[in-house]
Amino acid sequence: PDNYTAQRNSYNDDNELYTETTNNGRKCYRLKRDANLHQVARALHKTNMKMLLYYNDMYKDNTLRAGTFVYVSKKRGKADERYRSYMVKEGDSMHSVAQQFGITLKALYKLNNLPYGTPAEDGMTLFLQ
């Protein structure tokens, strides 16, 4: 157990990959630099790549930008009560909004009565509750 903790912390410290946090009541990691899920899974050691893809609404191992939340458990169906809606900014995607607020991508589409796959548009208001 001690070796595991030391190895895990040294990987994170040496590479400054993530910060452990919670978002919308779920444990997650916020990336400090661009990475892919394979790198994150390797850094977390006990995390299964298949589950990371599932928990993060991803179908392949894409590059994730610094600041992205990576979840290690199932996200919720709606955002924390403090967040009722969100106005989409340039560069946002439905996926990035779902990650930012810790809700499933499917739930985000459902909350907004949008067909799955509809892109986010700059200035669009998305409901999070």
Secondary structure, 3 states (H helix, E strand, C coil): CHHHHHHHHHHHHHHCCEEEEEECCEEEEEECCCEEHHHHHHHHCCCCHHHHHHHCCCCCCCEECCCCEEECCCCECCCCCCCCEEECCCCCCHHHHHHHHCECHHHHHHHCCCCCCCCCCCCCEEECC
